[in-house]
Amino acid sequence: MAEKVYTKNAPDAIGPYSQAVITGDLVFTSGQIAIDPATGNVEAQTIEEQTHQVCKNLTAVLEAAGTSIDKAVKTVCFLKNMSDFAAFNGVYGEYFTSKPARSCVAVKELPKDVLVEVEVIAALK
């Protein structure tokens, strides 16, 4: 059975799901968007600001699970506009220095009308 992960240092789930689950030696995060956990709102406006917030949220969730962003093995990234790819990639690269496997796609719409969402699979050990 999967162990659910929760931290107040990342936004509460906005639906019937967990911030992350642990199964075996892996952590699977739910997609994180640019909600500031202190306010519960999307405060960041630019793709760079939103990507920083998303990465901070993911860092908090992974730390609560007992791992780190450095142990990410796979990410899935959703962009509202593929024209934001270079700017997103610049910020993403600051956090994911271990260069995990990645998929990145453009989508028509994201929750709360944000510009980016990222989910992570990370190793515990």
C-alpha positions as CSV (number, residue, x, y, z in Angstrom):
1,M,0.0,0.0,0.0
2,A,1.2,3.5,-0.8
3,E,2.1,5.9,2.0
4,K,0.6,9.4,1.5
5,V,2.9,12.5,1.8
6,Y,1.7,15.8,3.2
7,T,3.5,19.0,4.1
8,K,2.2,22.5,4.9
9,N,5.2,23.9,3.1
10,A,3.5,23.1,-0.3
11,P,0.0,23.9,-1.4
12,D,-2.8,21.7,-0.2
13,A,-4.3,19.5,-2.9
14,I,-7.1,21.2,-4.8
15,G,-8.9,17.9,-5.4
16,P,-9.2,14.3,-4.2
17,Y,-5.5,13.5,-4.4
18,S,-2.3,13.5,-2.3
19,Q,0.7,15.8,-2.7
20,A,2.7,12.7,-3.2
21,V,2.7,8.9,-2.5
22,I,5.6,6.6,-1.6
23,T,5.6,3.1,-2.9
24,G,8.6,0.9,-2.6
25,D,11.7,3.0,-3.1
26,L,10.0,5.7,-5.2
27,V,8.1,8.9,-4.5
28,F,5.5,10.0,-7.0
29,T,4.5,13.6,-6.7
30,S,1.2,15.0,-8.0
31,G,1.7,17.9,-10.4
32,Q,2.6,21.1,-8.7
33,I,1.5,24.5,-9.9
34,A,2.6,27.9,-8.9
35,I,0.4,28.2,-5.8
36,D,2.1,30.0,-2.9
37,P,1.5,27.8,0.2
38,A,1.5,30.8,2.4
39,T,-1.4,32.5,0.7
40,G,-3.1,29.6,-1.2
41,N,-3.0,31.8,-4.3
42,V,-1.1,32.1,-7.6
43,E,1.0,35.1,-6.9
44,A,3.7,34.7,-9.6
45,Q,2.9,36.1,-13.0
46,T,5.8,35.3,-15.4
47,I,6.8,31.8,-16.5
48,E,10.1,32.3,-14.7
49,E,8.4,33.2,-11.4
50,Q,5.9,30.4,-11.7
51,T,8.6,27.9,-12.5
52,H,10.5,29.0,-9.4
53,Q,7.3,28.5,-7.2
54,V,6.6,25.1,-8.8
55,C,10.2,24.0,-8.0
56,K,10.0,25.3,-4.5
57,N,6.7,23.4,-4.0
58,L,8.2,20.2,-5.4
59,T,11.3,20.6,-3.2
60,A,9.1,20.8,-0.1
61,V,7.0,17.8,-1.1
62,L,10.1,15.7,-1.8
63,E,11.7,16.7,1.4
64,A,8.6,15.7,3.3
65,A,8.8,12.3,1.7
66,G,12.4,11.9,2.8
67,T,14.1,12.5,-0.5
68,S,15.2,15.5,-2.5
69,I,15.0,17.1,-6.0
70,D,18.5,15.8,-6.6
71,K,17.1,12.2,-6.6
72,A,14.5,12.9,-9.3
73,V,14.6,10.2,-11.9
74,K,11.7,11.4,-14.2
75,T,9.7,14.6,-14.6
76,V,6.7,15.4,-16.6
77,C,6.3,19.1,-17.5
78,F,3.2,20.8,-18.8
79,L,3.4,24.3,-20.4
80,K,0.5,26.4,-21.4
81,N,2.6,27.9,-24.2
82,M,5.5,26.1,-25.8
83,S,6.9,29.5,-26.6
84,D,7.8,29.6,-22.9
85,F,10.0,26.6,-23.3
86,A,13.4,28.4,-23.2
87,A,12.5,30.5,-20.2
88,F,11.0,27.5,-18.4
89,N,14.1,25.4,-19.2
90,G,16.4,28.0,-17.8
91,V,14.8,28.0,-14.4
92,Y,14.1,24.3,-14.4
93,G,17.8,23.7,-15.0
94,E,18.7,25.6,-11.8
95,Y,16.8,23.0,-9.7
96,F,17.1,19.8,-11.6
97,T,20.9,19.7,-11.9
98,S,20.9,15.9,-11.9
99,K,19.2,16.0,-15.3
100,P,16.5,13.4,-14.8
101,A,14.6,11.9,-17.7
102,R,11.9,14.3,-18.8
103,S,8.8,14.8,-20.9
104,C,7.6,18.3,-21.7
105,V,4.4,19.0,-23.5
106,A,2.2,22.0,-24.3
107,V,-1.4,21.8,-23.0
108,K,-4.5,23.9,-23.7
109,E,-5.2,24.8,-20.1
110,L,-3.9,24.2,-16.6
111,P,-5.6,24.5,-13.2
112,K,-6.0,28.1,-11.9
113,D,-4.9,29.3,-15.4
114,V,-1.2,28.9,-14.5
115,L,1.5,28.7,-17.1
116,V,3.3,25.6,-15.9
117,E,2.8,22.3,-14.0
118,V,5.5,19.7,-13.1
119,E,5.3,16.3,-11.6
120,V,8.3,14.2,-10.3
121,I,9.2,10.6,-9.7
122,A,12.1,10.4,-7.3
123,A,14.2,7.7,-5.6
124,L,14.2,7.4,-1.9
125,K,17.7,6.0,-1.7
